[in-house]
Amino acid sequence: MFLASKLLSFATQPLAWVLVLLLGALLCLPRRRQWGLRLGWAALTLLLLQGWEPLPDALLRQLEARHAAPGPDATLRPYTGVVVLGGALEPAYVSQANPQPALNDAAERMTAAVSLLQQNPHLRLLFTGGEGEWFAKGLSEAARAKIFFDSMGVAAPQVLYEAASHTTYENAVLSATLAGVDRTQPWLLLTSAWHMPRAIATFRTAGWNVTPYPVDFRTGRQTPWTQYSLALGAKKWQLALHELVGLLAYRLAGRA
């Protein structure tokens, strides 16, 4: 499953499609110059379109709108705890070179969890995440998360860590095996809003009684038509396509 996830991650990168088109153009040029030019122009067009952010934002907005967090006046007293999915920490090789916990652009998964516990001290926190990198060495993501939560003053008895999972499906299955965890009790599920549709479906299919608590929103109500960035556009396209294809794959496999 981990290998399939990584192959899916590569296949849903639009920049990889540009590379394939360029390679095809180069291979065609010696004998089929016309086809080579067509593929070259297709690669250039695809590259330029990737930077126009309203297009990927429309897909991300649709994912983010599927689940809303409990309102500000909602009481969280009935909940046992909050399950926090990994993915907000930089790879182990980055953390090894720096003394501070290194968070990435999904940092709200971590910071929102701390805020929740401060406002609702009765909640337990279950962080789930092993390592999502190829041939990773060093501390697992759960171990790096412990460093962060310890630095935030979150008491150790209040937090559980699952350090063997590599995918969302494994997050759901392996977290349920931790000592003292009852997945039939009400839990909050905290992850990025664009990842929530696949995450909530996977956890519920695995028997968890979870309520979505989405964070890390990447879109607003609308995106200005002038918003253009090749770097951000390509990243947003990958996020949207990875989640949409991943959700479809999970459903076909009976995991969501």
N, C-alpha and C positions, 0 to 999 in steps of 0.2 A: 504493500500500500504506500509506503514511504517513497519507493522508487517511482511508482505511478504518479504520486503527487508532484515529485520533482520534474518528471517529464511533462506533466500538465502545466506546471509553472513556466517551463521553457516554451511550450507550444502556444501559450496564451500571451506571449510577449510580441506585440506588433513590430518591434524593432527586429526580432528574429525573422519575421515575414519579409521585411525589407532586405535583410541579409540574403535570404533564400532567392528573392527576385534578382538581386545583384549578381549572385553566383550563377543563376540561370542565364542572365544576360551575358556574362563573360564566357560561359560555355558555348553560347549560341553564336557569338560574334565571328569566329573564324569561318564557318560555313553557312550560317543562317543569320546574316547580319540584320535583316529586317525584324526577325523575332528577337534578336538581342536588343535592338533599339526599343522595341515595344516593352520588353521586360524592364529595361533601364528606366523608361519613362514611368512605368507603373510603380517601380520602387520609389522614384522621386515623388510622385503624387501621393503615395501612401505615407511617406515620411512627412510631407508637408501637412497632410490632413491630421496626423497624430497630434500636432501642436494646438489644434483648435479645441479648446477645453469644453465648450458647450456640448460637444458630442459625447465624450465619455462621462461627463457630469450627468447627462440625462439617464444613463444606465445606472450610475452610482446612486443617483437620487431615488430611482425606483427601488433599489435594494434597501436604502436607508429608511424609506418611508413605510416599510412593511411592518415594523414593530416599534412601538413607543415605550419609553421608560415609564415607571410609575410617576404620577404627578408630584409636584413639590409638596402638596398637602397630604399625600398618601402616607399611611403609617406602615413602617416596615417591621413592626413588632411581630407579626405572624411568621416571619421568615427565619429559618435556621441559620442561614449564612449566605455568602456570595461566592460563586465559582468564577474565578478570574482566569481567562484563557491567556496563554503565553503569546508572544509575538511582539511585545513592546520593548524588548531589550536587544541591544546590539549583540553581534556574535561574540563568542567567548574570546576570540583572539583580540578583540577590541578591549574588552573588560580586563584582560590580563595585563594590558599595558597602562591602565589608568586606575587610580585608587577609588575614584567615585563610580557609583553605579551608572552605566551608560544606557540611556533610554533613546529609542528611535522616534519616528514621527507618529507612532501609535501610543505615545506615552500616557495618554488619558486612561488606558486600561489599568495602569498602575496608580496614577494620582487619584483617579476617581474612586478606586478601591479604598485608599487611605482615608479619603473624605467620608466615604460611607461608614467606615468603622468608627471614625471619630464621632459622627453624628448618631450612630446606632451601635453602641458598645456591646450589645447583646449578640451581634452577628459574629459568626465564625467566617474565616476566609480560607478558601481552598484554591491554591494556585496550581494550575496544571500546565506543564510544559517541560519536555526533555530537551531536545535539540533539533532544530530544523535545518541544519547545515550539513553538507556532505563532509564526511571524514572529519567531523568536529572533534577537537581535543580540548581538555580543560574542564572547567565547571559547567554543569548542565544549566539550562535556563532557570530551572527551579532553584538551584543553588545561588545563582546570580540574583534572582528575585528575592531570596531570603536576605541577601546583603542590603538590598534596597529597603525592604520592609523593616528590617532591624534599624536602619539609619533613620527611618521615619517614626520610630518609637512604637511600632506595632508589637505587642507582646507575643512572644513565641508560642505560648499555649493556645493563643487565639487563631493561629495560622497552621494549616496543613499544606504539605507540598507533595505533588506527584511529579516525579522526575524521569519517567520512562517513555512518555508518549511523544510521538512525532507528528501526528495528524489530528484533525478535529475529531475523527472517529475514535482514535485512541484516547484523546482527552476524556471523552464521555465514558468509555468502557473502563479504563484503568483508574479513573478517579473514583468510580463506584466501589473499587476493591479496597480502598484505604480503610484502615481500622477506625471505627467510630463514625463512619459516613453512612447515612441512611438516605438514599436517593429518592425515597417516597415522601420524605418531608419537603416542605416548600423551600426552595432555594432561588436566589437571584442568579442569573447568568449574565456576566459582564464581559463584553467584548466589543470590538469596533462595529459601528452600525451597519457598515457595508458587509460585514461578515456574519451578522446576526441571523439572517434567514437560514443559512446552512447550519450554523451552530445550534440554534434552538431546535431545528428539525432533527438534528443528529442526537442531541441529548434526550429529547422526548422519545425518540424511537428506541433509545437505549434504556428507557424506563425512568428517566429523571422527571421529577415534578419541579419544573423550572419556569420562572417568569423572566422575560427579557429585560435587561438593563443596558441598552445600547449607549456607547460613548464614541468618541473619535469620529465625529461626522466630518465628511470631506466636501459636502456641497451645501449650498443654501437653497432658498426657495427658487432662485433662478441664477443663471450664470451670465454675466455681461457678454454680449456677442464679440466684444473686442478682446476678451481674455485669450491670450495665446502664449504658449510656452512648449517648446519641443520636449524639454525634460519632464515637466509636470504632466503634460498631455500623455506622453508615453507611459508614465507611471500609473496615471488614472485608468488608461485603457487596460493595462495589465491587471489592476485590481478588479475592475468590473468583469472582464472576460474570465479571469481565474475563478471568481466567485460564481458566475452564471454557469460556466461549464462544470465546475466542481459540484454545484448543487444538483445539476442534471445527472452527473455521474453517481453521486451518492444516492439519488432516488432510484436510479436504475439498478444499483447494487443492493437496494433495500436497507440502506443505512440512514436515510432521512425521509 
